[in-house]
Amino acid sequence: MFFQGQPNRRHNSSCNRSFATWGSLMQTSSTFLNNWFTKPIHKSRFLWLVVLIGLGIAGNILKIELFFNIDFLFGSLFTLIVLQFFGLVPAILAAAIISSWTFVLWNHPYAIIIQTTEAAVVGWLTTRRNMKLIVADVLYWSCCGMPLVVLFYLGIMNVSMQALLIVMLKQTVNGIMNALFARMIAIGIIMHYRHTPVSMRDIVQVSSFFILLVPIVVLIAIESRIDKSRLDTHIQTTLRQQSSQLLYLIELWINHQKAIVCRLAEMAASKHGDSIAPVLWFVPKENSHYNEFALIDPQGVVLFSYTELDQPDAPSTGKIVTDRPWYPIRSTIQQAILTEVFLDKNRMPSLPVAAIVAPVVSANRTIGYIEGILNLEVISKQLPAAFYDETSFVSVIDQNGNVVFSNRPNRHPLKPIERAEGRLQPIDEFTGLWIPKMPPNSSIMEQWEKTEYVTTNLIDEMSGWRLVVEKSLGPHRKALFFKYSQQLAMLFAFLIGALMLAEWLSRRSIAVFDQLCTVTDRLLDKSENLDVEAWPSSMVTESKTMIDKFDRMVRILASQHHEIQQSSDALRKRTQELWEANQSQELEIAARQKAETQLQKLLSEKEVLLREIHHRVKNNLAAIIGLIDLHSRTISDPMHQQSMTELCTRIRAMSLVHEQLYHSENLARIDFQAYIESLVQHIVTSYEYQNNIAIHTNAHGVLMRLDEAVPCGLIVTELLTNAFKYAFPPDATCRQIGSCAIDISVARNHEMVHLCVSDNGIGLPFDPEWTKLDSLGLLLVKMLGQHQLRGKIEIDRKSGTTIRVIFPAKK
């Protein structure tokens, strides 16, 4: 608000509202222009704006004319489409550009102001007041459009009241119809492209308005064009009939007057001297259509004459009439002719006259001429009286275009027909439509008040006289304007009624939906009780069905809501129980975490201790091996030395287990493949002369506990040592071919462990009895395999020696 007025002063308050409205409009325009020039313009939107403006101009060009420049234009239709999709300022710009064509159509700029104001006011009402487009347009034409038409057409251009009434009603109906079509097109576009939801009330209102109004407007447009065509046909037919009637009367009159002159010429040819004088004196007395008769010789001298105006002191006899229009062509006159209009300077210099001249022929020789001066005043009064029509004017012109006589005011004889600036629109060979040119800033439809139908017919071919009959369109236009001003007034009243009916229908059609929305809103507020006191009632089948469906749905929802409430209570109770259990679990978990931390600490200490134990056991066993080795060097008996070496090998097998555990990350199990490889390497080193024997190990992926690995290592040591000592003597076949081999394999599954040591040597010479064994190595294998590992021992001597120890796997 720009000014703050006192509450008790209406004038100041209205001024404030006016300034606020204007300021709001200017602020909107300023904001739009700022955005338009500072932000990048979307090319497609700008292109559509240009297309709509072009279509609006085309809609004004391709108008539907009812009659007499009363046109239905479609330019504002596209202006209102621009308003709905582009906003207020583009709509005002589009309205100014589109309506500029009305200056060409109607010869004044006031329609530009009216239509641009329509875009501004309707845009303000729809955007600022959230009013429906059609209602806003009806409000504009009722409060602003009609007063503007009165101001411009009556106050400035001074049109008649009938013309003002029909223009005011036509423009109002035209504008509201365009608003209706624009809203329908916008709804169609929105629904097709699914831009935004469309109100059902809006759809019902526009559809009802369209169904009620459009057929009536179409019928009025068709009827007006039929009436215009019928009026044109009636006027042209009447004009042709009047022209034919007048033409017949004039031709009859001319022929009759020619017959009189011809008869006088024949009498003059048969008589001589003074015998013609009584005849010339007698004819004017009997025929008032002539003012004078004269007998003229070939040299243009009046021999005898008689006129009603002749006085004894002013006779026409002896006068020279060589200035007559017919005199220069006298030699070509073979029969009676009608001359052009001229002034008789000798008798009546102020009154135009015409003459009928006939040659006087005697013995095939022209001896003179009979001239009859016509009384044009008589025929000029008698002819218009032959028909009574105040809208028609009769004029007779000669071959030079000069008026002979006319009943039209301000049209004088001996002067050409003068008309205001305009154009003659031909209708057929004899008939045309004279349309005057209107001055600038005047209503173009007022030209029809001065428009005339004009028909021209040749009266006499020899003289070139023509009959011009003019019929004014003004009175007929007034009658047509009166009829259609009444119809448009009735249409406007019907339009207001149709708008009210459409509003009522739209409200009634969605009343059930509004009530359902109210009921559902109340249901949303009722979190505990979903019972509905009263559902809306309707006598429409579809609405009643929908209400019943809603009622059923609410009952189902209420039942489900009750079940959900019960489930929610149970869930809440269960949640409380779980929370309490969770609290106890958290306490227990905390205790367990504390115990686990302590256990982890103890485990770490145990791992350190175990590593230290394995390290010390390994070192102690290495020390024992060293002591035995030192002691064996003091013994000279080879058998005792061999025993000491085997003892060192057995101790070394146990030491390797502790060494593997010491270096392993897992202190509980060792990788048996790595253990066997180290063990075999140590044994091979002890028996250097056996380097030509290939040893293959296969224990990949086998992990063993300490209580399994030590016995298995000792078993492998004993069997491998026995193979080195006894399986490959010098005369063995494999030594001769160089293919001696020992295979050591260990396989483990969930239940059993298979330990197999085989060679391709000479094999055992006997099948050992495990109850009576003298060999310390085999006895050790038996004790370790059967007793410590609780397995069984299998021996195969078919190809070399294969000993299998199968024992249950420990978890």
NORNOR-V278500 format. One record per residue. OMEGA is omega in whole degrees, 0 to 359 (none if undefined). Layout:
OMEGA ; OMEGA
This chain:
184 ; 181 ; 178 ; 183 ; 178 ; 182 ; 185 ; 180 ; 184 ; 182 ; 180 ; 180 ; 179 ; 177 ; 179 ; 179 ; 179 ; 179 ; 180 ; 179 ; 180 ; 178 ; 178 ; 179 ; 180 ; 178 ; 177 ; 179 ; 181 ; 179 ; 180 ; 181 ; 178 ; 178 ; 183 ; 185 ; 181 ; 180 ; 178 ; 183 ; 177 ; 188 ; 183 ; 178 ; 178 ; 179 ; 178 ; 177 ; 178 ; 180 ; 180 ; 176 ; 177 ; 178 ; 177 ; 177 ; 178 ; 177 ; 175 ; 179 ; 181 ; 183 ; 172 ; 182 ; 175 ; 177 ; 170 ; 179 ; 169 ; 191 ; 167 ; 180 ; 182 ; 181 ; 182 ; 175 ; 181 ; 174 ; 180 ; 173 ; 176 ; 179 ; 184 ; 186 ; 185 ; 178 ; 190 ; 186 ; 175 ; 179 ; 178 ; 177 ; 179 ; 180 ; 180 ; 181 ; 184 ; 184 ; 179 ; 179 ; 179 ; 176 ; 177 ; 184 ; 192 ; 170 ; 177 ; 184 ; 190 ; 176 ; 177 ; 180 ; 183 ; 184 ; 176 ; 176 ; 177 ; 180 ; 182 ; 184 ; 180 ; 177 ; 179 ; 180 ; 182 ; 183 ; 184 ; 183 ; 178 ; 181 ; 177 ; 186 ; 184 ; 179 ; 178 ; 180 ; 176 ; 179 ; 179 ; 184 ; 180 ; 187 ; 185 ; 187 ; 180 ; 176 ; 177 ; 177 ; 178 ; 181 ; 186 ; 187 ; 181 ; 184 ; 184 ; 185 ; 174 ; 176 ; 180 ; 182 ; 178 ; 178 ; 178 ; 182 ; 183 ; 178 ; 181 ; 181 ; 180 ; 181 ; 178 ; 179 ; 179 ; 181 ; 180 ; 176 ; 178 ; 176 ; 178 ; 180 ; 180 ; 180 ; 178 ; 179 ; 180 ; 178 ; 178 ; 180 ; 181 ; 181 ; 181 ; 183 ; 176 ; 179 ; 181 ; 177 ; 179 ; 180 ; 176 ; 177 ; 178 ; 180 ; 181 ; 181 ; 181 ; 180 ; 179 ; 179 ; 180 ; 182 ; 182 ; 192 ; 188 ; 180 ; 180 ; 179 ; 179 ; 179 ; 178 ; 179 ; 179 ; 181 ; 180 ; 178 ; 177 ; 179 ; 178 ; 178 ; 179 ; 178 ; 177 ; 181 ; 181 ; 181 ; 181 ; 178 ; 179 ; 180 ; 179 ; 178 ; 179 ; 180 ; 179 ; 179 ; 179 ; 180 ; 179 ; 181 ; 181 ; 178 ; 178 ; 180 ; 181 ; 180 ; 179 ; 180 ; 176 ; 180 ; 179 ; 182 ; 179 ; 179 ; 176 ; 179 ; 178 ; 179 ; 179 ; 180 ; 183 ; 181 ; 183 ; 171 ; 187 ; 181 ; 179 ; 185 ; 179 ; 180 ; 179 ; 179 ; 186 ; 188 ; 179 ; 178 ; 183 ; 186 ; 182 ; 181 ; 179 ; 173 ; 187 ; 169 ; 180 ; 172 ; 187 ; 180 ; 182 ; 180 ; 177 ; 180 ; 180 ; 179 ; 178 ; 177 ; 173 ; 176 ; 179 ; 182 ; 181 ; 175 ; 180 ; 182 ; 181 ; 180 ; 179 ; 182 ; 179 ; 180 ; 178 ; 184 ; 179 ; 178 ; 179 ; 180 ; 183 ; 188 ; 180 ; 182 ; 185 ; 183 ; 181 ; 183 ; 179 ; 180 ; 183 ; 180 ; 177 ; 184 ; 173 ; 181 ; 179 ; 177 ; 177 ; 185 ; 184 ; 185 ; 185 ; 185 ; 183 ; 183 ; 177 ; 180 ; 173 ; 185 ; 169 ; 185 ; 177 ; 180 ; 174 ; 187 ; 177 ; 180 ; 179 ; 180 ; 180 ; 182 ; 179 ; 183 ; 172 ; 180 ; 176 ; 179 ; 185 ; 173 ; 185 ; 182 ; 181 ; 182 ; 180 ; 176 ; 184 ; 185 ; 179 ; 179 ; 180 ; 175 ; 181 ; 178 ; 184 ; 179 ; 184 ; 178 ; 183 ; 176 ; 174 ; 180 ; 180 ; 184 ; 177 ; 181 ; 179 ; 183 ; 174 ; 172 ; 182 ; 176 ; 179 ; 178 ; 177 ; 173 ; 190 ; 178 ; 179 ; 177 ; 179 ; 176 ; 181 ; 177 ; 175 ; 181 ; 181 ; 181 ; 178 ; 180 ; 183 ; 175 ; 173 ; 186 ; 185 ; 189 ; 176 ; 180 ; 180 ; 182 ; 181 ; 177 ; 182 ; 177 ; 179 ; 178 ; 174 ; 183 ; 182 ; 182 ; 178 ; 178 ; 181 ; 175 ; 181 ; 179 ; 182 ; 168 ; 184 ; 174 ; 182 ; 180 ; 179 ; 180 ; 184 ; 186 ; 183 ; 182 ; 181 ; 177 ; 180 ; 178 ; 178 ; 177 ; 182 ; 181 ; 183 ; 178 ; 187 ; 181 ; 178 ; 177 ; 178 ; 180 ; 179 ; 177 ; 180 ; 180 ; 186 ; 171 ; 175 ; 181 ; 179 ; 176 ; 176 ; 179 ; 179 ; 177 ; 177 ; 179 ; 178 ; 177 ; 179 ; 178 ; 178 ; 179 ; 179 ; 178 ; 179 ; 179 ; 181 ; 179 ; 181 ; 184 ; 181 ; 179 ; 179 ; 180 ; 177 ; 180 ; 177 ; 176 ; 179 ; 180 ; 180 ; 175 ; 178 ; 178 ; 179 ; 180 ; 181 ; 181 ; 183 ; 185 ; 181 ; 179 ; 180 ; 181 ; 183 ; 175 ; 176 ; 179 ; 180 ; 177 ; 176 ; 186 ; 183 ; 180 ; 179 ; 177 ; 180 ; 178 ; 178 ; 178 ; 178 ; 180 ; 179 ; 180 ; 181 ; 178 ; 177 ; 179 ; 179 ; 178 ; 179 ; 178 ; 178 ; 178 ; 179 ; 178 ; 178 ; 178 ; 180 ; 178 ; 179 ; 179 ; 178 ; 178 ; 180 ; 178 ; 178 ; 178 ; 180 ; 179 ; 178 ; 178 ; 180 ; 178 ; 178 ; 178 ; 179 ; 177 ; 179 ; 180 ; 178 ; 179 ; 180 ; 178 ; 178 ; 178 ; 180 ; 178 ; 178 ; 179 ; 179 ; 178 ; 178 ; 179 ; 178 ; 178 ; 179 ; 179 ; 178 ; 180 ; 180 ; 178 ; 180 ; 179 ; 180 ; 181 ; 181 ; 178 ; 179 ; 180 ; 179 ; 179 ; 177 ; 178 ; 178 ; 179 ; 180 ; 179 ; 179 ; 181 ; 178 ; 180 ; 181 ; 180 ; 179 ; 182 ; 181 ; 181 ; 181 ; 182 ; 178 ; 177 ; 179 ; 179 ; 178 ; 179 ; 179 ; 178 ; 177 ; 180 ; 180 ; 179 ; 179 ; 177 ; 178 ; 181 ; 180 ; 178 ; 180 ; 177 ; 178 ; 179 ; 180 ; 181 ; 182 ; 175 ; 178 ; 182 ; 182 ; 184 ; 178 ; 175 ; 187 ; 178 ; 179 ; 180 ; 181 ; 180 ; 178 ; 181 ; 180 ; 180 ; 179 ; 182 ; 179 ; 179 ; 180 ; 180 ; 186 ; 182 ; 179 ; 184 ; 181 ; 178 ; 179 ; 180 ; 181 ; 178 ; 178 ; 176 ; 184 ; 177 ; 181 ; 176 ; 183 ; 174 ; 183 ; 182 ; 174 ; 186 ; 183 ; 178 ; 180 ; 179 ; 179 ; 179 ; 179 ; 180 ; 182 ; 183 ; 179 ; 179 ; 178 ; 179 ; 178 ; 187 ; 192 ; 189 ; 187 ; 174 ; 183 ; 182 ; 180 ; 183 ; 183 ; 178 ; 181 ; 181 ; 177 ; 181 ; 179 ; 184 ; 175 ; 180 ; 176 ; 181 ; 177 ; 177 ; 184 ; 169 ; 184 ; 186 ; 190 ; 174 ; 180 ; 176 ; 185 ; 175 ; 183 ; 175 ; 179 ; 180 ; 186 ; 178 ; 179 ; 180 ; 183 ; 175 ; 189 ; 173 ; 188 ; 177 ; 182 ; 182 ; 176 ; 182 ; 179 ; 182 ; 180 ; 177 ; 177 ; 178 ; 180 ; 183 ; 181 ; 184 ; 186 ; 187 ; 184 ; 181 ; 179 ; 179 ; 178 ; 184 ; 177 ; 180 ; 177 ; 183 ; 182 ; 180 ; 187 ; 181 ; 176 ; 178 ; 180 ; 174 ; 182 ; 183 ; 181 ; 180 ; 177 ; 183 ; none
